């Protein structure tokens, strides 16, 4: 396998071409090659800069092309359309430790090549040289726990709903209800940024007034992820407003701002960055094209996020439970071997979560190092939000202790009511 000076990328491919030819086409397209040998492309240059095929594993055939527009080899081939796992590697010297240029190399034009009726980026590995330019997460799991004051259990969170339409004062009133209910974390919806009905600075001032007052009375400062997504100058200014108001978290939509903007935000930030992955479905939903979240999240971890959504068990979207858990596990897996920092981040479970998924989540992930964000699972509890938070804590206590939820609910009316409300 490649050494520490090479970047690797693994793909799932589908092609009517011979697999070795298809893999060589990928390597050539994304390094020195073109469709014919050109002047200047010497043997020495190819040896130094050409991508290498590190692994090629045939997986099986498909009956029909998964994507339109694919071609056939000269003569029509043998009539088979094969799938395979391909790993390519590139020397770091081709692009240097630059995430935008790595992305252009490992993704680039590959998905448009006529030789393929399916091509999806599955995973990447980056050499530690990237840590000379990129800072990675500033807070990660331990720093987030410290600021939230939550240890030995999941951080229990929720989202401001309605997504848009609330005034700053109405938003602050909803926050007041939630902090008094005992929640650990509250976030803006990704659709709520700086609209005229709810300007960012007015919203932050109103919300943080409630959070500071609650902290003064109880000693617990709830973490509020203010969505500061915008142009770079706007985001840096908004971060400073949150910091000045005593806030302990900011949120940015990763796909909306891009890797360079996230890197700049991370360099400026003194607060954890809650990375929202909205738009990832365009990359991840199809098995035939795009990018798996396992590859996607590594780029953003290195750019500096501290948390990222991974969907949730039995979610309202199309993602399978196995994919959700694989994504969450990867967030907690070091990107680099010691003595380098591992750049681990906190996975955020959301999307239709309630007491009903706590046990399955813990059994599959094997840790409480996660954020568990429940909207309706808290706000729609028959006994109100405080009973909703209490029920979630009891559900997670039972999950960690290995106690069946129904048994835990026998002497816990809040948990019993939550099961009745959300068990269907």
C-alpha positions in Angstrom: 0.0 0.0 0.0 1.1 3.6 -0.5 3.4 5.3 1.9 2.8 8.4 4.1 3.5 10.8 1.2 0.5 9.6 -0.9 -3.2 10.3 -0.9 -5.5 7.3 -1.5 -9.1 7.1 -2.6 -11.3 4.1 -2.8 -14.2 3.8 -5.2 -17.1 1.5 -6.1 -17.3 1.3 -9.9 -19.5 -0.2 -12.5 -18.3 -0.7 -16.1 -18.7 -2.7 -19.3 -14.9 -2.3 -20.0 -12.3 -4.7 -18.7 -11.7 -3.8 -15.1 -8.0 -3.3 -15.5 -8.6 -0.9 -18.4 -11.3 1.0 -16.5 -9.0 1.4 -13.4 -6.2 2.6 -15.6 -8.5 5.1 -17.2 -9.4 6.5 -13.8 -5.8 6.8 -12.8 -4.8 8.5 -16.1 -7.7 10.9 -16.1 -6.9 12.2 -12.6 -3.2 12.6 -13.0 -0.9 12.8 -16.0 -2.9 11.1 -18.7 -5.1 12.1 -21.6 -6.7 10.0 -24.3 -3.4 9.9 -26.3 0.2 10.3 -25.2 1.3 13.9 -25.6 4.7 15.6 -25.9 6.2 16.3 -22.5 4.6 13.2 -20.9 7.9 11.5 -20.4 8.5 8.2 -18.6 10.1 10.0 -15.8 7.2 12.4 -15.4 4.7 9.5 -15.4 6.8 7.6 -12.8 6.9 10.7 -10.5 3.3 12.0 -10.9 0.9 9.3 -12.4 -1.8 7.9 -10.1 -1.3 4.3 -9.2 -3.9 1.5 -9.0 -3.3 0.1 -5.6 -6.1 -2.4 -5.4 -8.7 -3.8 -7.8 -11.3 -6.2 -6.4 -14.1 -7.6 -8.6 -17.4 -7.7 -6.8 -20.0 -9.1 -9.3 -22.1 -8.2 -12.3 -25.2 -6.1 -12.9 -27.8 -6.7 -15.5 -28.2 -3.1 -16.7 -26.3 0.2 -16.4 -27.1 2.2 -13.3 -26.5 5.6 -14.9 -27.3 6.9 -18.4 -24.7 7.8 -21.0 -22.2 5.0 -20.4 -20.4 3.5 -23.4 -19.1 0.1 -24.5 -15.5 -0.9 -25.4 -14.6 -1.3 -29.1 -16.3 -4.3 -30.5 -18.9 -4.2 -27.7 -17.0 -6.1 -25.1 -18.0 -9.5 -23.7 -21.6 -8.4 -22.8 -20.8 -8.2 -19.1 -21.1 -5.2 -16.9 -18.9 -5.6 -13.8 -18.7 -3.9 -10.5 -15.5 -3.6 -8.5 -13.7 -1.8 -5.6 -10.8 0.3 -6.9 -8.2 2.1 -4.8 -6.0 4.7 -6.4 -3.1 6.7 -4.9 -1.4 10.0 -5.8 1.9 11.5 -4.7 1.4 14.5 -2.4 3.6 16.4 -4.8 0.8 16.6 -7.4 -1.2 19.1 -5.3 0.4 19.7 -1.9 -1.6 19.7 1.3 -4.6 21.5 -0.2 -8.1 20.2 0.4 -9.7 22.0 -2.6 -7.1 20.5 -4.9 -7.3 17.1 -3.3 -11.0 17.2 -3.9 -10.5 18.1 -7.6 -8.2 15.1 -7.9 -10.1 12.4 -6.1 -13.5 13.5 -7.5 -12.9 15.8 -10.4 -14.2 14.5 -13.8 -14.3 10.8 -12.9 -18.1 10.5 -12.6 -18.5 11.9 -16.1 -16.3 9.3 -17.9 -18.2 7.3 -20.5 -16.5 4.1 -19.5 -18.5 4.0 -16.3 -22.1 3.4 -15.6 -21.4 3.8 -11.9 -18.6 5.4 -9.9 -18.8 6.5 -6.3 -16.1 7.7 -3.9 -16.2 5.5 -0.8 -13.2 6.5 1.4 -10.0 8.5 1.4 -6.8 8.6 3.4 -4.6 11.7 3.8 -1.0 11.9 4.9 -0.2 13.8 8.1 1.4 16.6 6.1 -2.1 18.1 5.8 -1.9 18.9 9.5 0.8 21.5 8.7 -1.8 23.6 6.9 -5.2 22.5 8.5 -6.0 22.7 12.2 -8.7 20.1 12.4 -11.3 20.3 15.2 -10.5 22.7 18.0 -12.8 21.2 20.6 -14.0 17.8 19.4 -15.7 15.4 21.8 -13.9 16.4 25.1 -14.1 20.1 24.5 -17.7 20.0 23.6 -18.5 18.0 26.7 -16.6 20.5 28.9 -18.5 23.5 27.5 -21.8 21.7 27.7 -21.1 20.3 31.2 -22.3 16.9 30.2 -20.3 13.7 30.9 -20.9 10.0 30.9 -24.1 10.2 28.8 -25.1 11.6 25.4 -25.5 15.4 25.0 -29.3 15.8 24.6 -30.3 18.4 22.1 -33.1 19.8 20.0 -33.8 22.2 17.1 -35.7 25.4 17.0 -39.0 24.8 15.2 -40.7 26.3 13.2 -37.7 26.4 11.0 -38.4 30.0 9.9 -40.9 32.6 10.7 -40.3 33.2 14.4 -39.2 36.6 15.5 -36.1 37.0 17.8 -38.4 37.4 20.8 -40.5 34.3 19.9 -37.3 32.3 19.3 -36.0 33.4 22.7 -39.2 32.3 24.3 -38.9 28.9 22.8 -35.4 28.7 24.1 -36.6 29.7 27.5 -39.0 26.7 27.5 -36.2 24.3 26.4 -33.6 25.4 28.9 -36.0 25.2 31.7 -36.9 21.7 30.5 -33.3 20.7 31.1 -32.0 20.3 27.5 -28.2 20.4 27.0 -28.0 21.7 23.4 -30.2 23.8 21.1 -29.5 24.6 17.5 -30.9 26.9 14.9 -32.5 25.2 11.9 -30.2 25.4 8.8 -32.9 27.5 7.1 -32.7 30.2 9.9 -29.8 32.5 9.3 -30.2 36.3 8.9 -33.6 37.0 7.4 -35.4 40.3 7.8 -38.0 38.7 10.1 -35.3 37.4 12.5 -32.0 39.2 12.1 -29.0 37.3 13.4 -27.7 39.9 15.8 -31.2 40.5 17.3 -31.8 36.7 17.6 -28.5 36.1 19.3 -29.0 38.9 21.8 -32.5 37.7 22.7 -31.5 34.0 23.0 -28.3 34.6 24.9 -30.1 36.8 27.4 -32.3 33.8 28.2 -29.4 31.4 28.3 -27.3 33.7 30.6 -30.2 34.3 33.0 -30.8 30.5 33.2 -27.0 29.9 33.8 -27.0 32.5 36.5 -29.9 30.9 38.3 -28.9 27.2 37.9 -25.2 27.0 37.0 -26.0 25.3 33.7 -25.2 27.1 30.5 -27.0 25.5 27.7 -25.0 25.2 24.4 -26.7 27.1 21.6 -25.5 26.6 18.0 -26.2 29.8 16.2 -26.4 29.4 12.5 -24.0 31.9 11.1 -23.8 30.6 7.5 -23.1 33.3 5.0 -20.2 35.0 3.2 -16.9 34.8 4.9 -16.9 38.3 6.3 -20.4 37.9 7.6 -19.5 34.6 9.3 -16.5 36.0 11.1 -18.5 39.0 12.3 -21.3 36.8 13.5 -18.9 34.5 15.4 -17.7 37.5 17.3 -21.2 38.5 18.2 -21.9 35.0 19.6 -18.6 35.1 21.5 -19.4 38.6 22.9 -22.8 37.4 24.1 -21.3 34.5 26.0 -22.3 31.8 23.5 -20.6 28.5 23.4 -21.2 27.2 19.8 -21.7 28.3 16.2 -23.1 26.4 13.3 -22.3 26.5 9.6 -23.8 24.7 6.6 -20.8 22.9 5.1 -21.9 22.4 1.5 -23.1 26.0 1.4 -19.8 27.7 2.4 -17.1 25.3 1.1 -13.9 24.0 2.5 -11.8 27.2 2.2 -14.4 29.2 4.0 -14.6 26.6 6.8 -10.8 26.6 7.1 -10.9 30.4 7.5 -13.8 30.2 10.0 -11.9 27.6 12.0 -8.7 29.7 12.1 -10.8 32.6 13.5 -13.1 30.7 15.8 -12.9 30.5 19.6 -16.0 28.3 19.8 -17.0 24.8 18.6 -18.2 24.6 15.0 -21.4 22.5 14.5 -21.1 21.3 10.9 -24.4 20.8 9.3 -24.4 18.5 6.3 -27.5 19.7 4.5 -27.2 19.0 0.8 -25.2 15.8 1.4 -28.0 13.7 0.1 -27.2 14.9 -3.4 -23.8 13.4 -3.0 -24.6 10.3 -0.9 -28.1 9.0 -1.8 -27.3 7.2 -5.0 -25.2 4.0 -4.7 -24.0 4.6 -8.3 -22.6 8.1 -8.1 -21.4 10.7 -5.6 -19.6 10.4 -2.3 -20.0 8.2 0.7 -20.2 10.1 4.0 -17.2 8.3 5.3 -15.1 10.1 2.7 -17.0 13.3 2.9 -16.7 13.9 6.7 -12.9 13.4 6.7 -12.5 16.5 4.5 -14.6 18.6 6.9 -13.0 17.2 10.0 -9.6 18.4 8.8 -11.0 21.8 7.8 -12.1 22.2 11.4 -15.6 21.1 12.4 -16.3 19.8 15.9 -19.7 18.1 15.4 -21.5 16.7 12.4 -24.9 15.2 11.7 -25.0 11.5 10.8 -28.8 11.1 10.6 -30.3 8.6 13.1 -31.6 5.1 13.6 -35.0 4.5 11.9 -34.8 8.0 10.6 -37.4 9.9 8.4 -35.0 10.0 5.5 -33.8 7.3 3.1 -30.5 6.3 4.8 -30.2 2.8 6.3 -29.3 2.2 9.9 -26.1 0.5 8.9 -25.0 3.5 7.0 -25.9 5.8 9.9 -23.8 3.8 12.4 -20.9 3.5 10.0 -20.9 7.3 9.6 -21.0 7.9 13.4 -18.3 5.3 14.1 -16.1 7.0 11.5 -16.5 10.4 13.1 -15.0 8.9 16.3 -12.2 7.0 14.5 -8.8 8.8 14.4 -7.8 10.0 10.9 -4.1 9.9 11.8 -1.9 7.7 13.9 -0.2 9.0 17.0 1.6 11.2 17.8 -0.5 13.2 15.3 -4.0 14.4 16.5 -6.8 12.0 15.4 -9.2 14.9 14.6 -12.2 13.0 16.1 -15.5 14.8 16.1 -18.8 14.3 17.9 -21.5 12.5 15.8 -24.9 14.1 16.0 -27.9 11.8 15.7 -31.1 13.5 14.5 -34.2 13.0 12.3 -37.2 11.6 14.1 -35.3 10.5 17.2 -37.1 9.7 20.5 -36.8 7.3 23.4 -37.5 4.5 21.0 -34.1 4.5 19.3 -31.8 5.0 22.3 -31.1 1.3 23.0 -30.5 0.5 19.3 -28.2 3.4 18.9 -26.1 2.5 22.0 -26.0 -1.2 21.1 -24.8 -0.4 17.6 -22.3 2.4 18.4 -21.1 1.1 21.8 -20.5 4.6 23.3 -22.3 7.6 24.6 -19.9 10.0 22.8 -22.6 11.5 20.7 -25.2 14.2 20.5 -28.8 13.0 20.4 -31.1 15.7 19.0 -34.8 15.1 19.4 -37.3 17.8 18.2 -40.7 16.2 18.4 -39.3 13.6 20.8 -39.0 16.4 23.4 -41.5 19.0 22.4 -44.4 16.6 21.6 -44.1 14.6 24.8 -47.6 14.5 26.4 -46.3 15.8 29.6 -44.4 18.7 28.0 -40.8 19.4 27.1 -39.4 18.8 30.6 -41.0 15.4 30.7 -39.6 14.8 27.2 -36.0 15.5 28.3 -36.5 13.4 31.5 -37.8 10.5 29.4 -34.8 10.7 27.0 -32.3 10.6 30.0 -34.1 7.6 31.4 -34.1 5.8 28.0 -30.4 6.4 27.7 -29.7 5.3 31.3 -31.6 2.1 30.5 -29.8 1.6 27.2 -26.3 1.8 28.9 -27.4 -0.4 31.7 -28.8 -3.0 29.3 -32.3 -2.7 30.9 -35.2 -3.2 28.4 -37.1 0.0 27.8 -40.4 -1.5 28.9 -38.9 -2.6 32.2 -37.3 0.9 32.8 -40.7 2.5 32.1 -42.6 0.5 34.9 -41.7 3.1 37.5 -41.1 6.0 35.2 -44.3 7.7 34.1 -42.5 10.1 31.7 -40.8 7.3 29.9 -44.0 5.3 29.8 -45.8 8.2 28.3 -43.1 8.7 25.7 -43.3 5.1 24.7 -47.0 5.4 24.2 -46.6 8.6 22.2 -43.7 7.6 20.0 -43.8 3.8 20.0 -46.0 3.6 16.9 
